[in-house]
Amino acid sequence: MSIPLKELIEKHCGGVRGGWDNLLGIIPGGSSVPVIPKDVCAEVLMDYDSLKDAQSGLGTGAVIVMDKSTDIVSGIARFAQFYKHESCGQCTPCREGTTWMMNMMNRMVEGRAHQREIDMLLELTKQIEGRTICALGDAAAWPIQGLMRHFRPEVERRIEEFNALNGVVGFGGHLASAADDTLAVPDNLGLRVPVESSYRPPAVTA
């Protein structure tokens, strides 16, 4: 208890594949707690208070180390699938919420989403967190919160690229190109909602 996370990985576990500089992030307590990025991993201690201050948790203590070859969006989507499968279905927030989280994360893996769905997904996790009989709802919500807290630009990049290739994408992954513009209906799918993104393509140098 209270060993530095970096020391645990580097000294006692053989180190990160490719060296510490190749580290992307670490999930310090199994699949039920938020991921923390490399800069936080270098300083945090493996104890309850330190990890709480880092907006994560000790959880089961099962440390998951991800280097830069990891598709972290796909990894968190896989967690969402797991928790959907494990939900007993008794509590409505968990039963319905894990289904929505799984479906939204699966779309975000390929970028088939509207930028505003990122905040919708975060709001969904907060409506599940703390509202279930057991802690499975929290466990399902926290990994997604950690992903968006530290790796949101990667999700935004995928959405930008999918939109560039396929045209405007509305809520629920609906393509604007497939919408029937001859019908005078409300824009419930967000196909005409302006896209706001913090993602900026890297500068090209000569």
Buried (B, 14 or more C-beta within 10 A) or exposed (E): EEEBBBEBBBEEEEBBEEEBEEBBBBBBBBBBBBBBBBEBBEEBBBEEEBBEEBBBBBBEEEBBBBBBEBEBBEBBBBBBBBBBEEBEEEBEBBBBBBBBBBBBBBBBBBBBBBBBBBEBBBEBBEBBBEBBEEEBBBBBBBBBBBBBBBBBEBBBBBBBBBBEEBEBBBBBBBBBEEBEEEEEEEEEBBBEBEBEBEBEEEEEEE
